[in-house]
Amino acid sequence: MNKIKKLQFLAGGQWRESQTGKYMNIYDPSTGATIAQTPCCTEDEVKFAIKSAADAYPAWANTPVLKRAQVLYKFRELLEKHLDELTHIVCLENGKAWKEARGDVLKTKEAVEFSCGIPTLMMGESLMNASTGFDTVLYREPVGVFAGIVPFNFPAMIPMGWMMPLCIAAGNTLVLKAASMTPMTSIRCAELLQEAGLPAGVVNILTCSRKEAELFLKHPDVKGISFVGSTSVGMHIYSTAAAHGKRVQALCEAKNHALVLEDAPLERTARGIINAAFGCAGERCMALPVIVAQESIADKLAVLLAKFAEKLKIGPAYDKSSELGPVITDNHRQSVLKWIEKGISEGAKLLCDGRTVCVKGFEKGFYLGPTIFDHVTPEMTVGNEEIFGPVLCIKRVKNFDDGLKIMNNSRFANGAVIFTQSGYYSREFARKTHSGMVGINVGISVPISTFPFTGHKNSFFGDLHTLGKDGVRFFTETKAVTTRWFDDAEIKKQKVDTWDGTI
């Protein structure tokens, strides 16, 4: 048998062997085999990584912004050069199908491209003669050391797209706690960053448990936390880190709904729903796990959804013909199975049952087929709580107002979608939905990186979202400088004029 590779951690520009006695398994979800082990780094190693970032900060912050951007330009070129390699790593450790894994890497590249514009994004404002003889200039400056805590489901996009590029482009340094189930993509990207010329200590990467990660929330050298994960952990991180004077952006759970009105083109709508609901095996916070269908077309829509779901090709992630890959681990598979049993016990009608799927030649993989529940009522937990798997629920309503009410009753508000040909209802929906990201005939309502990822309610804690102008503000601090200069005649007068900030 081949010896299982033990991964290292990156701190101070060097890849290091951990002194821990505990390693965590990384699986290939397509086969169920253990492919590597990653260290549960010790508290001292976490502290060392933070110190490495703190030591690297002054020189990196003092590096001209154009030179910082040049590193990202080179990194962007390396992402393109290694696109297939990175896609394969995502497939191998995460299990999402090839096209989805490729999209993960491409969304990373998109965020890097946005961050390459940092010389413009960091530009401040100015006002000459703000008061007689006084000029004021506002600057954007870096903040310090940031910590990133990421989930397993987007091994490239979240750590290396949402967190890293804007953070370091703005002149900060980063300690990234990679997901213990999917750290290999981040590790490879960090190697490419080194190849691009990133100085030692600007980006540091490790894996550890929640116990060691608690250090990030209280350590005096950490100025901010960027987190993606569950709502319960997000609330803890937000409250604890904020209590210690840190800025926080915590992106959390979701239960996104789509309202389908009777004027929507049903076949096209159904195909869009299938992609949104079952893409990435449903393991994404912008998945579309609930359809709110107008009663007049609900039966027809349910038939189409079941028909298209059953045609999805289930297979290993790195088979380019696969349309639905496995979920991340067997433990997670068991969790989704329990949710399916819960839906049945609550009285929902099972249209498609993915529990018995078996992929020939990959019998030990963590596969689940598409599962669809119909006649899900508002009180059923299967339609209200995040399952994070290939499970779709159909709720039925009489009209637009009833549908919007059901959707807005959710404690989550990441994304919301409407399928309709009515401009009036589209506008009303966009105005009245509680969700931060809205799709109109768009199943996955994630904007491009120029705009922020704007979840609301229990889907987000903080003030400034990731990416877009919000992301720039999160990773920078503002400084207002007011100046006055005198000519020789004024100096000779020995007259002192003061400004108290008023005109």
C-alpha positions in Angstrom: 0.0 0.0 0.0 1.1 3.5 -0.7 2.1 5.6 2.3 -0.5 8.3 2.9 1.0 11.7 2.5 1.1 14.0 5.5 0.7 17.7 4.7 2.7 20.6 6.0 1.7 24.1 7.1 3.0 27.4 5.7 4.3 30.1 8.1 6.9 32.7 7.6 7.4 31.7 3.9 8.4 28.1 4.8 6.6 24.8 4.6 6.9 23.1 8.0 6.2 19.8 9.6 3.8 20.1 12.5 4.8 18.9 15.9 1.2 17.8 16.5 0.3 14.2 17.4 -3.1 14.5 15.7 -3.7 14.3 11.9 -7.0 14.5 10.1 -8.0 12.4 7.1 -8.6 13.8 3.7 -10.9 11.6 1.5 -11.5 11.2 -2.2 -15.3 11.4 -2.0 -15.6 9.6 -5.3 -13.9 6.5 -4.0 -14.1 6.8 -0.3 -10.3 6.3 0.0 -8.1 8.3 2.3 -5.7 10.3 0.1 -3.8 12.4 2.6 -3.7 13.6 6.2 -3.5 17.2 7.4 -2.1 18.3 10.8 -4.2 19.6 13.6 -1.6 22.4 14.3 -0.8 23.2 17.9 -1.6 26.5 19.6 2.1 27.4 19.5 2.1 26.8 15.7 -1.0 29.0 15.3 0.7 31.7 17.4 3.8 31.4 15.2 1.8 31.8 12.1 0.1 34.9 13.5 3.6 36.3 14.5 4.9 35.6 11.0 2.0 37.6 9.5 2.6 40.4 12.0 6.3 40.5 11.3 5.7 40.6 7.5 3.0 43.3 7.7 5.1 46.5 8.0 7.2 45.9 4.9 4.3 44.6 2.9 2.1 47.6 3.9 4.9 49.9 2.9 5.2 48.2 -0.5 3.7 50.5 -3.2 0.3 49.4 -4.2 1.2 48.9 -7.9 3.9 46.4 -6.8 1.4 44.5 -4.6 -1.0 44.3 -7.6 1.8 43.0 -9.8 2.1 39.9 -7.6 -1.6 39.2 -8.1 -1.2 39.7 -11.9 1.4 37.0 -11.9 -0.7 34.8 -9.7 -3.6 35.2 -12.1 -1.4 34.0 -15.0 -0.4 31.0 -12.9 -4.1 30.2 -12.2 -4.7 30.1 -15.9 -1.6 28.0 -16.6 -2.5 25.5 -13.9 -6.3 25.5 -14.4 -6.7 21.8 -15.2 -4.4 20.8 -12.3 -6.3 22.9 -9.8 -9.6 21.7 -11.2 -8.4 18.1 -10.6 -7.4 18.8 -7.0 -10.8 20.3 -6.3 -12.5 17.2 -7.8 -10.2 14.9 -5.9 -10.6 16.4 -2.4 -14.1 17.9 -2.7 -16.0 15.6 -5.0 -17.8 18.3 -7.1 -18.2 17.4 -10.8 -15.4 18.6 -13.2 -17.3 21.5 -14.7 -18.3 22.7 -11.2 -14.7 22.3 -9.9 -13.5 24.3 -12.9 -16.0 27.0 -12.1 -14.7 27.1 -8.5 -11.2 27.9 -9.8 -12.5 30.4 -12.4 -14.5 32.3 -9.8 -11.2 32.5 -7.9 -9.5 34.0 -11.0 -12.4 36.5 -11.3 -11.9 37.8 -7.8 -8.1 38.0 -8.3 -8.8 40.1 -11.5 -11.0 42.4 -9.5 -8.3 42.8 -6.8 -5.7 43.6 -9.4 -7.6 46.9 -9.7 -6.6 47.8 -6.1 -4.7 51.0 -7.1 -8.0 52.5 -8.2 -10.1 50.7 -5.5 -8.0 52.2 -2.7 -8.1 55.7 -4.0 -9.5 58.2 -1.5 -11.2 61.5 -1.7 -10.1 65.1 -1.4 -11.5 68.6 -1.1 -9.4 71.7 -1.7 -10.2 74.8 0.4 -12.5 72.8 2.7 -12.2 76.0 4.8 -10.2 79.1 3.8 -6.7 77.9 3.3 -7.3 74.4 4.5 -7.3 71.3 2.3 -8.5 67.8 3.3 -7.5 64.5 1.8 -8.9 61.1 2.8 -6.7 58.0 2.3 -7.3 54.3 2.5 -4.7 52.4 4.3 -4.1 48.7 5.3 -5.2 47.5 8.7 -2.9 44.7 9.8 -3.2 40.9 10.2 -6.4 39.2 9.2 -7.5 35.6 9.8 -9.5 33.6 7.3 -11.6 30.6 8.5 -13.1 28.7 5.6 -15.5 25.7 4.9 -14.9 22.7 2.7 -17.3 23.4 -0.1 -15.4 25.8 -2.3 -11.7 25.0 -1.7 -10.5 27.5 -4.3 -13.0 30.4 -4.5 -13.6 31.1 -0.8 -10.0 31.2 0.6 -8.2 32.3 -2.6 -11.0 34.4 -4.1 -13.2 35.9 -1.4 -10.5 36.3 1.3 -6.9 36.4 0.1 -6.7 38.7 -3.0 -8.3 41.9 -1.6 -6.7 41.3 1.8 -3.1 41.3 0.6 -3.7 43.7 -2.3 -4.8 46.3 0.3 -1.5 45.8 2.1 -2.6 43.4 4.9 -1.2 40.0 5.8 -3.3 36.8 6.2 -3.4 33.7 8.3 -5.7 31.2 6.6 -7.3 28.3 8.5 -8.0 26.0 5.6 -10.8 23.5 5.8 -9.4 20.2 7.2 -11.4 18.2 4.6 -10.2 20.2 1.6 -6.9 22.0 2.3 -4.9 20.8 -0.8 -6.3 23.3 -3.2 -5.3 26.2 -0.9 -1.9 24.7 -0.4 -1.3 24.5 -4.1 -2.5 28.0 -4.6 -0.1 29.2 -1.9 2.7 27.5 -3.7 1.7 29.5 -6.8 1.6 32.7 -4.8 5.2 32.0 -3.7 6.1 31.4 -7.4 4.4 34.8 -8.2 6.9 36.5 -5.9 4.8 37.0 -2.7 7.1 37.8 0.2 7.5 35.4 3.1 4.8 35.7 5.8 2.2 37.7 3.8 0.1 34.6 3.4 0.3 31.8 6.0 -1.8 28.6 5.8 -2.5 25.9 8.4 -5.2 23.4 9.5 -6.4 23.0 13.1 -9.4 22.3 15.2 -11.9 24.9 16.5 -10.0 24.9 19.8 -6.8 26.3 18.3 -8.7 28.5 15.9 -10.2 30.3 19.0 -6.9 32.1 19.2 -7.7 34.1 16.1 -10.7 35.7 17.9 -8.7 37.1 20.8 -5.1 37.5 19.7 -4.1 41.2 19.9 -2.2 41.0 16.6 -5.3 39.9 14.6 -7.3 42.9 13.5 -10.1 41.2 11.6 -11.8 37.9 10.8 -13.3 36.7 7.6 -15.4 33.6 8.1 -17.7 31.3 6.0 -19.6 28.5 7.7 -22.5 27.6 9.9 -24.7 30.2 11.6 -24.0 29.0 15.1 -20.2 29.2 14.6 -20.6 32.5 12.7 -22.5 34.0 15.6 -19.9 32.9 18.1 -17.0 34.2 15.9 -18.8 37.5 15.4 -19.7 38.1 19.0 -16.4 37.0 20.4 -14.1 38.7 18.0 -16.1 41.9 18.1 -15.9 41.9 21.8 -12.1 41.9 21.4 -12.2 44.9 19.1 -11.9 43.1 15.8 -13.8 43.7 12.6 -15.7 40.6 11.4 -17.5 39.4 8.3 -19.3 36.1 8.9 -21.1 34.5 5.9 -23.4 31.8 7.2 -26.1 29.3 6.4 -29.0 29.7 3.9 -32.2 28.1 2.8 -32.8 29.9 -0.5 -36.3 29.8 -2.0 -37.5 30.4 -5.6 -41.0 31.5 -6.4 -42.4 30.1 -9.6 -45.4 31.9 -11.0 -47.9 30.5 -13.5 -46.6 32.6 -16.4 -43.0 31.2 -16.2 -41.8 29.1 -19.1 -42.0 25.8 -17.2 -39.5 23.6 -19.1 -36.8 26.2 -19.1 -37.5 27.1 -15.5 -37.3 23.4 -14.4 -34.0 22.9 -16.1 -32.6 26.0 -14.3 -33.9 24.8 -11.0 -32.3 21.4 -11.4 -28.9 23.0 -12.0 -29.3 25.4 -9.0 -30.6 22.7 -6.7 -28.3 19.8 -7.4 -25.1 21.5 -8.7 -22.2 20.8 -6.3 -24.4 18.1 -4.8 -26.3 20.9 -3.1 -23.3 21.7 -0.9 -23.3 25.5 -1.4 -24.9 28.3 0.5 -26.4 29.7 -2.7 -28.0 26.4 -3.7 -31.7 26.4 -4.5 -33.2 23.8 -2.2 -36.8 25.1 -2.0 -39.3 25.9 -4.8 -42.4 27.8 -4.0 -44.8 27.0 -6.8 -48.1 28.6 -7.7 -50.8 26.0 -7.4 -52.0 26.3 -10.9 -48.7 25.0 -12.4 -47.3 23.1 -9.4 -48.3 19.6 -10.7 -46.7 20.2 -14.1 -43.6 21.7 -12.6 -43.2 18.8 -10.2 -43.4 16.3 -13.1 -40.7 18.1 -15.0 -38.4 18.4 -12.0 -38.6 14.7 -11.3 -38.0 13.9 -15.0 -34.9 16.1 -15.3 -33.5 15.0 -12.0 -33.7 11.4 -12.8 -31.6 12.0 -16.0 -28.7 13.5 -14.1 -25.6 11.3 -14.6 -24.1 10.4 -11.2 -20.4 9.6 -11.1 -16.9 10.3 -9.9 -16.0 14.0 -9.9 -13.0 13.7 -12.3 -15.1 12.0 -14.9 -15.9 14.9 -17.2 -19.2 13.4 -18.2 -20.5 13.3 -14.6 -23.3 15.8 -13.7 -23.7 15.0 -10.0 -20.7 14.0 -7.9 -20.6 12.6 -4.3 -21.0 14.6 -1.1 -17.9 15.4 1.0 -17.7 12.5 3.5 -19.7 9.5 4.6 -20.6 11.3 7.9 -22.1 14.1 5.8 -23.9 11.5 3.7 -25.4 10.0 6.8 -26.6 13.4 7.9 -28.4 14.1 4.6 -30.0 10.6 4.8 -31.4 11.5 8.2 -32.9 14.6 6.8 -34.6 12.6 4.1 -36.0 10.3 6.7 -37.1 13.4 8.6 -38.9 14.7 5.6 -40.8 11.4 5.1 -41.8 11.3 8.8 -43.0 14.9 8.6 -45.4 13.9 5.8 -43.8 15.3 2.7 -44.4 13.4 -0.5 -41.2 11.8 -1.9 -41.1 12.2 -5.7 -37.4 11.2 -6.2 -35.5 9.0 -3.8 -31.7 9.3 -4.0 -30.9 7.1 -1.1 -30.2 3.8 -2.9 -27.9 5.1 -5.7 -24.9 3.1 -6.5 -22.1 4.0 -8.9 -20.6 0.9 -10.6 -16.9 0.7 -9.8 -17.1 3.4 -7.2 -19.3 1.6 -4.7 -17.5 3.0 -1.7 -17.9 6.6 -2.8 -20.1 9.0 -0.8 -22.9 9.2 -3.4 -26.5 10.4 -3.1 -29.0 10.7 -5.9 -31.3 13.7 -6.4 -34.1 13.7 -3.9 -37.3 15.7 -4.3 -40.1 16.3 -1.8 -43.5 17.7 -2.8 -46.3 19.1 -0.7 -43.8 20.5 1.9 -45.7 22.7 4.3 -44.3 25.7 6.2 -44.0 23.9 9.5 -41.8 21.0 8.1 -38.2 21.4 9.2 -37.0 19.7 6.0 -38.1 22.8 4.1 -36.8 25.3 6.6 -33.3 24.2 7.7 -30.1 23.9 5.7 -29.5 20.3 4.6 -26.4 21.0 2.4 -27.1 18.1 0.1 -29.0 17.1 -3.1 -32.5 17.5 -1.6 -35.1 19.8 -3.2 -38.4 20.7 -1.5 -41.6 22.0 -3.3 -44.0 24.2 -1.4 -47.3 25.2 -2.9 -49.0 28.6 -2.7 -52.0 30.3 -4.3 -50.4 33.6 -5.4 -47.5 35.9 -5.4 -48.3 37.5 -2.0 -48.5 34.1 -0.3 -45.3 32.9 -1.8 -43.4 36.1 -0.8 -44.7 35.8 2.8 -43.5 32.2 3.1 -40.0 33.2 1.8 -39.7 36.2 4.0 -40.6 34.1 7.1 -37.3 32.3 6.8 -34.6 33.2 9.3 -32.1 33.0 6.5 -31.8 35.6 3.7 -28.9 34.8 1.5 -30.6 34.5 -1.9 -34.1 34.5 -3.3 -35.3 33.9 -6.8 -38.4 34.5 -8.9 -39.3 32.9 -12.2 -41.9 34.9 -14.1 -42.4 36.9 -17.3 -44.1 39.7 -15.3 -42.1 42.9 -15.0 -44.5 44.1 -12.3 -44.0 41.0 -10.1 -40.3 41.0 -10.7 -40.0 44.5 -9.5 -42.2 43.9 -6.5 -40.2 40.8 -5.6 -36.9 42.7 -5.9 -38.2 45.4 -3.6 -39.9 43.3 -1.0 -37.8 40.2 -0.6 -35.6 40.1 2.6 -32.8 38.4 0.8 -29.6 40.2 0.0 -29.0 38.5 -3.4 -32.0 38.4 -5.8 -32.4 36.4 -9.0 -35.0 37.2 -11.6 -35.2 34.1 -13.9 -31.7 33.4 -12.6 -31.4 30.3 -10.4 -28.1 31.1 -8.7 -28.2 34.8 -7.8 -24.5 35.3 -7.1 -23.2 38.5 -8.6 -19.8 38.9 -10.2 -16.9 39.9 -7.9 -17.3 43.6 -8.7 -20.4 43.4 -6.4 -20.4 42.2 -2.8 -21.9 38.8 -1.6 -24.7 40.4 0.3 -26.5 37.9 2.6 -29.0 39.2 5.2 -30.5 38.1 8.5 -29.0 34.9 9.9 -27.0 34.4 6.8 -24.6 37.1 7.6 -23.1 38.9 10.7 -21.1 42.0 10.3 -21.3 45.4 8.5 -19.2 44.9 5.4 -19.7 42.0 3.1 -17.1 40.1 1.0 -15.9 41.3 -2.4 -17.0 44.5 -4.2 -16.6 47.9 -2.6 -17.7 46.4 0.7 -14.7 44.1 0.6 -12.3 47.0 -0.1 -13.7 48.9 2.9 -13.4 45.8 5.1 -9.7 45.4 4.4 -8.8 49.1 4.7 -9.0 51.9 7.2 -9.7 55.5 6.4 -7.5 58.4 7.4 -8.4 62.1 6.8 -5.5 64.6 6.6 -6.1 68.3 6.8 -3.2 70.7 5.8 -2.5 74.4 5.5 0.5 76.2 4.0 1.6 79.8 4.4 3.5 82.2 2.2 6.3 84.4 3.6 4.0 87.4 4.2 1.6 85.3 6.3 4.4 83.9 8.3 5.8 87.4 9.1 2.3 88.5 10.4 2.7 85.9 13.1 -1.1 85.5 13.0 -2.4 82.1 13.9 -5.6 80.9 12.3 -7.2 77.8 13.6 -9.8 75.4 12.2 -12.1 73.5 14.4 -13.6 71.4 11.6 -16.4 73.8 10.8 -16.7 76.1 7.8 
